[in-house]
């Protein structure tokens, strides 16, 4: 179940920044389609950051910086989708600010793309369509 803490995003042009795990890059250095599908532990929510609140470089730094100021995770870079592109594939994006906890710092720019109720095979197909949008735009950071 994709739990959302905020409202559905309405600005069709807003960019949603997606961090890409280095393991998800394919031979030509672009993200594979699984980069745009929630993993099993994501509860059908694909995590992104909102361009209305942050930029691609700051999103990358937050994701890769060591705790306690960042998440301390690996990223091959930032690719992006627009809210409009998310809606074109039949999904919705929601604001989902992350409050600070003992395990992670606050992330007011956090948002999710909701894949709830979509079968695994259909999620993979949608991920492929999202990949086309994102890779056409290219890597935005670093």
Secondary structure, 3 states (H helix, E strand, C coil): CCCCCCCECCCCCCEEEEEECHHHECCCCCECHHHHCCCHHHCCEEEEEECCCCCHHHHHHHHHCCCCCCCCCCCCEEEEEEHHHHHHCCCEEEECCECCCCCCCCECCEEEEECCCCCHHHHHHHHHHHHHHHHHHCCCEC
